[in-house]
Amino acid sequence: MKRAIGRLAVLLGVALASAGCVERKFVIEAYPIDDPHTNIPAQVLRNGQPIGFTPVDDAFVYYGKYDFTLIKDGYETMHLVEKIRAPWYEYPPLDFFVENLWPFTIHDVRRLRLPMQPARITPPDQVLPRATELRGQGKLIGDPAPPRPPAPPPTGGVPVGGVIGRPPDDGQ
């Protein structure tokens, strides 16, 4: 009986000590292109979902492609697709050992430090000609829509008091 309890205690101790883990996260920072030592608070979207303002960190589960969008007033919106490659210890069969049996936590931190371009301001006298040019280009895209037939006149009612509706009730 004592032997069975001893074996169970050793097995439990090994199981608790061998709980491996990999913590993955992004750290995203933004800075003006002309001053790399200054951080700016830009809103960050990952795959279309807001995750916060720079500097921001967020956990991720899988390696692969992620869409990032950075938005800041006075700066051009930045959109990029970042491919996050798996480290060597995440390839099979090593990944099973690292995720389940390695007794320590591995911190996989991916840092993205992104330069943001100041917004180009279009002079007001150039806006209308550019809009006219774009409208002309838009009219050349695709086949024109066929004209709509005229709507049929409303039926089933007699004008009552200047409004089309039901005929008056004769009380019958």
N, C-alpha and C positions, 0 to 999 in steps of 0.2 A: 504494500500500500504506500509506504514512504517513497519507494522507488518511482511509482507512477506519479506521485505528486511532484517529486523532484524533476522528472522528465517534463511534466506539464509546465513547471515553472521555467525551466530552461527554454522550452519551445516558445512560451509566451514572451520571454525576454528577448529572444532572437527575433521574433516577429515584430516586436515594438521597436527594436533597435534598427531594423532593416527597412524602415519605411522611407523610401526614396521620394524625391520631389524635385521638379523643375519649375521655377517661377519665371514666367516670361512677361516682359513689359516693354512698351515703347516709352521713350522720353522725347517729346517734341518741343523744340524751341524755334523762335523766329526772330530775325534781326533785320534792320534796314540794310540794303545792299551796300550803302556807302559807309556804314559804321558797324563792323562785325562785333564790336564789344558791347553793344547796346541791345538788350532784349526788348521786344515789343509784345504787348498782349493781343494776339490774334486769336479769333475763334477757330477751333479745329473740329472738323467733321471727319470721322472715319467711316468709310463706306456709307456716307450720307447721314450718319447719326452723330449728333454733337457729343463731344467728350470733354469739352472745357476750353479754357483759354491758356495760351502758352505762358510760361512753361507748363506743360501738362504731361502726366504719365497715365498710362492705361494698360491693363493686363490684356494679353491675347492668348488664344488657345492653340492655334495652328500656325504653321509656317506656310507662306505663300504670298499672293498678291493682296495688297490693301490699297484702297483709294483714300487719299488724304486731300482735304480742301482746307485752306487757310484763308480767313476773311478778316480784313481790317480796314476801317474807314481811312481814306487817304492813300491806300495801297492797292495794287492790282490783286484780285483774287487769284490765289495760287492753287492749281490742281495738279497733283502728281500721283502716279501709281508706283508704289514701292514694293519690290519683291524681297521678301524676308526669307533668306535661305536658312535651312536647318543646319545646326552645327554638327560636327562629326559624331558626337555622342547621341544624336537623335536618329541615326540610321539603324534599321533592323540588322541584327538582333540586339545591338547595344542599347537601343532605346528601352527595351523591356527591363534590362538590368538597371539602367539609370533611373527610370521612372518608378520601379517597384522595389528594387533590392539595395540600391546604393544608400548608405546610411546618412548621407548629408544632403542638404538642400543646395541646388545649383541655381544661381541667379543669372538668367539670360536677359540682359538689358540692351535694347537696341536704341541708340541715340540718333535722332534726326535733327540737325541744325540747319534751318532753311532760310535763305536770303529772300526778303520781300522787296519787290520793285515799287517805288512810289508811283501813284496813279498818274497817268497822262491826262492832262486837262485839255479838252477840246475847246477852242475859242467859240463863243456863241455864233459868230458869223459863218462858221463852217458847218454847223449842225444841220440847218435846213437843206443846203445843197447835198450833203451826204445822205440825208434821209430820202430825198428825191431820187438820188442814184440807186439806193437800196430798194426803193419801191419799184423802180423800173426793172431791176434785176429779178425781183420777186415775181413780177408779171410774166417773165419769160420762163419760169419754172413750171414744168408739167403742162398738161392739157387744160384749156379753160373749162370751167364748169358749164354744163348745158344750162340754158335759161330755164327758169322755173315757170310752169304754166300758171295762169292766173287762178286765184282761189275761187272755188264755186260759191255762188251766193248762198246765204243761209236759207234753209227750208224748214217747213213744218210749223210755222208760226204765222200769226197775223199781227200786224202792228197794233199794239195796245198802248195808248197814251204816248206814242212816239217811241216805244221800246218794242223790239221784236220779242214775242213771248207766246204764251198759250192764248187761244181764243177765249173771250170772256165766258164765264159759266152762266147758262140760262136758268139755273136753279132746277133743272130736270134731272 
